Amino acid sequence: MRFTLKSVTQCGCRLGTLSCQREVTNGENTHIIETPVCMLYTKKGSAPWLSIDMLKRIEKLPPIAHMHLSSLSDLSEAVEKFQQGIAKFTSMQDFLVYISVHDSGLEIPSGYNTKAGTAVWNKAGKKLVDPQLFIKCQEAFHPSFYQALSDADTDRKSGKKRAMKAVDRTLNFLDTILELHKKSQRLRDVGVFGSIEGGFYEEERKRSAKETAARDVDGFVIEGFHAQDEKNETFDVEEMKDLCKIVFENLPKGKPRLMHAVWSPDQVVMAMELGIDIFDSCYPWLVTERGGALVFSFDFDKTPQNEKDAGSSEGFEISLNDKRMCEDFRAPLPGCSCYTCQNFSRSYIHHLLNTAELLAPVLLMIHNFHHYFEFFHALRTSLKMDQFQKLKAMIVEQRPH
């Protein structure tokens, strides 16, 4: 894996490319990915609610599928016997695969990590994963790159002692994993991302960044801000702006930076200004789960001519559970080119939600993924055209009050 930083804008946004080797029928080829980029959010290796055929009908699909050790750990023996990796096992061979420790769309129970390993959670309950088991899983899955085992169990209420422990454990895990990784022939072409921990303490964040940067890692995951509220919304980027500046001052500019969180559009543009290169896309899934459809506008390069171009007055999303949708025969987002908006109305999806039909989340997932992926394409385009501030202003104006 190789990251090339092409430029840094005056506001701090980074434009670059990520080069990864991917196995194909006749050998290997190099996959070039433009950053900033979001990854395809998955559940157990598949896009939520969507078959692989339906997924491929969505435009501007991200080239990276984001999978989670927490949901895949019980599949490791089956994938190991399969011997062709998790991408082919899940019919996602057209994507590069990144495996994180936890599912970024779920709140993780606190207080179960130890110095021996990290607790991961799935439907079967808790499973403690140590570095040896972790590497065994990665050898079975054979992703393009993965997040090293970490202790990210910190939040606003965590004390300094807990933050120090998180940094120490994560560095110890990383050292063991890097040693095992180098000995593995199976993982010789797989990238490793080290995690930056330290809670909300500047000294610990700085120590974590310096120590991790001194290791032979391919990129960095900024972690430890995972706590969610009752609406499944994470921290405000403004809360950790100064912490990120300290972290990035101690990281090499030529390696990619990834952050897991529930990224609403306004949080995305602010995080990009901090210097984040890779995002997840669990936000469209969360919107789908609450019966919502994304409606925010990002057409920065067009003269406002209609509702979609001018920006939504409804905020970032609308609720199709709302009774007002019963007789609204417009598309979820008028003017959208996705399959859902071209063929179905708000009223019909409202009916599907009320009758608990499985088609409802399918149609919403198609639209929300489509809209979010188009948004990231617009973000990259705005940076190339030096119009990012215009797009940011448009997004901030639509922020719900």
Secondary structure by P-SEA (a helix, b strand, c coil): cccccccccccccccbbbbbbbbcccbbbbbbbccccccccccccccccccaaaaaaccccccbbbbbccccccaaaaaaaaccccccccccccbbbbbccccccbbbbcccccccbbbbbccccbbbbcaaaaaaaaaaacccbbbccccccccccccaaaaaaaaaaaaaaaaaaaaaaaaccccccbbbbbbbbbcccaaaaaaaaaaaaacccccccccccccccccccccccccaaaaaaaaaaaccccbbbbbbccccaaaaaaaaaacccbbbcaaaaaaaaacccccccccccccccccccccccccccccccccccccccccccccccccccccccaaaaaaaaaacccaaaaaaaaaaaaaaaaaaaaaaaaaaacaaaaaaaaaaaaccc
